[in-house]
Each structure stands twice: as structure tokens, then as C-alpha cells.
């Protein structure tokens, strides 16, 4: 997982962009998962919002709320990296 500033915001990626911070209100921060439909598991990611064809969103009121979701964010990152880096095919060694 890497991070960089892209389009004026922090973007997280593993082979391809996973999520970016988007500011829609001054009272909270929103993390947009660009293709969140690919990794969204409602049971494991209860704070991920959205039902559209692509993006999903997670909103944070403050740092305490973000820290409380650490395991959920780690799982989303792991799922994205697994999706972007499929296992290598085994060769026969001939």
C-alpha cells in the first residue's frame, strides 16, 4: 500500500487507486473508496456507505472515530491489495 498526493488530496493505492480523502463538510472527513463495490462486505465493513455501482464512502467525525475503525480499514486495505495482486500461477519447473 502506498500513499501520494493526487488531484490535491491524499490517495492510497496498491497497484491501482483504492481510496482518497474527499472533504464535503468541515465537521467531518470522508474517505472515498473509488471502486468500493469490489471489496465491500457489509458484515465486515459496517461503516462503509453507498449502494451505487462503484464508490463507497466512510465518514469520520474525529480522530477517535478513525482509530476505532482501524481493524475495518486494515481489512479493506488487505482485500484491495489481494484483489490487485492475484497469486502467481505455478509453473511446472520443466
N, C-alpha and C positions, 0 to 999 in steps of 0.2 A: 504494500500500500504506500503510495506517495501522496504528497500534497504540494500544491503550487497555486500561485495567484493566476487566475484565468478569467477573463471578462470582468475584471475588477472585484473578484471575490475569491475566497479560498475554495479550491476544488480538490477532492480526494479521488484518487484513481488507482486501479490495478489493471494494467493493460488498456483500459478504457475508463472514461469518467464514470464514477459511481455516484458522487453526491457533491453538492455545492451549498454554501450558505446563501440564503436569499433573505433580504430584510424587507418585510412588508409592514412592520409596525415597530415603533421604538420601544415598546414594552416587552417584546419577546424576539427570539431569533428562530428562524426556520431553516431546517436542513432539508434540501430537496434531493431526493434520490431519483436521478434522471430517468432510469428505467426500472424503477422500484417494483413494478409488477413482476419482474423476473425473480425477485428474491423475497417477496413479501409472503410471510406465513403468519396469518392472523393470530394463531395460538402463541407463537414465539415473539411476535412483534406487535403487541397491543397498542403501542403508541404511534405506529406508522399509520398515517391517514391517507385517504384517497381511494377512489374506485375507478378512476379513468383508465384509459388504455395503456398509459405509460408511467408517469411520475407518481411518486408517493412522497409524503411530507411528514416531518417530525418537528414539533414546535417545543421550544424550551423557554420557560418563563425566567429562569435564572441558572446560575452555575450549579446550584444544589440539585436542581431537577436534571440537568445534564449528567452530573456524576451518578445520580440514582439510576440512570439508564445505561450505564457502562456495559453491562453484560449483553443487553439488547443490541447496542451499537457494535460490539465486538462480533456478535453472531451475524449481523448484517454484512459486516466487512468480510468475514470468513466466507459467507455464502457467495458474495460478489467475486472474490478472488478465486474461489473454486470454479465458478461459472466461467470466468475469463481465462483460466489456465487449466484446461482439461488435462487429465492424466495422459502421459505419453504412451503411445502404442508400443507394446512389447515386440521386439524383433526376435527372429528365430536363432540368431547368432551363427548362421551358416557362412 
